[in-house]
Amino acid sequence: MKRRDFLKRTTASGFALALPAIGRPGILEEQLLVGCVGTGGMGWKDRQRISKNPQVRIIALCDVDRDLLGRASKEVPGARAYTDWRELL
């Protein structure tokens, strides 16, 4: 199978699976649960932007630097903290 054919088929099937959910009442009221891997630099900027969206809730943070992870944990109370991304997943 060619890559282009594969992409066409998977995209079409993705839309077919999403159609019933689009008409379902309350679907837009649900929250997207997010786990952030990397809490410094770009990870910090991404987390700041994401947290402004009311439909997104950060539930997990991960960083190998315990100092950065501690700071991020203070900013996102209730989020579980991990030092290994594999445990987060």
C-alpha positions in Angstrom: 0.0 0.0 0.0 1.3 3.4 -0.9 1.7 6.0 1.8 -0.8 8.4 0.1 -3.4 5.7 0.0 -2.8 4.8 3.6 -3.3 8.5 4.6 -6.5 8.8 2.6 -8.0 5.7 4.2 -7.0 6.6 7.8 -8.2 10.2 7.4 -11.6 9.0 6.0 -12.0 6.5 8.8 -11.1 9.1 11.4 -13.8 11.4 10.1 -16.3 8.6 10.0 -15.6 7.8 13.7 -15.8 11.4 14.7 -19.2 12.2 13.0 -21.4 10.5 15.7 -19.5 12.5 18.4 -20.0 15.8 16.7 -23.8 15.7 17.0 -23.7 14.4 20.6 -24.9 16.9 23.1 -22.3 18.1 25.6 -19.3 16.9 23.6 -17.8 20.4 23.7 -18.3 20.7 27.4 -15.8 17.9 28.1 -12.3 18.7 29.1 -9.1 17.6 27.4 -6.8 16.0 30.0 -3.1 16.8 29.3 0.2 15.5 30.6 3.2 17.9 30.1 6.6 16.4 29.4 9.3 19.0 30.0 8.4 21.9 32.3 11.2 24.4 31.6 11.9 26.6 28.5 9.4 25.8 25.8 7.5 23.4 28.1 6.9 26.3 30.5 5.6 28.5 27.6 3.4 25.7 26.3 2.0 25.0 29.7 1.1 28.7 30.2 -0.7 28.8 26.9 -2.5 25.5 27.4 -3.7 26.4 31.0 -5.5 29.5 29.7 -8.0 27.3 27.8 -11.0 26.4 30.0 -11.5 23.1 28.1 -8.1 21.8 29.0 -7.0 20.4 32.4 -3.3 19.6 33.1 -3.3 16.4 35.2 0.4 15.3 34.9 3.8 16.9 34.8 7.1 15.3 33.9 10.7 16.6 34.1 14.1 15.0 35.0 15.1 18.3 36.7 13.4 18.1 40.1 13.7 21.9 40.7 11.8 22.7 37.5 9.3 20.0 38.3 8.8 21.4 41.8 8.1 24.9 40.4 5.7 23.6 37.8 3.9 21.5 40.5 3.3 24.7 42.5 1.8 26.4 39.4 -0.5 23.4 38.6 -1.9 22.1 41.9 -3.4 18.6 41.8 -1.2 17.5 38.8 0.8 14.3 39.4 4.5 14.7 39.1 6.9 12.3 37.3 10.6 12.3 36.6 10.3 9.5 33.9 8.1 10.2 30.9 7.4 6.4 30.5 5.7 6.4 33.9 3.5 9.3 32.9 2.4 7.5 29.8 
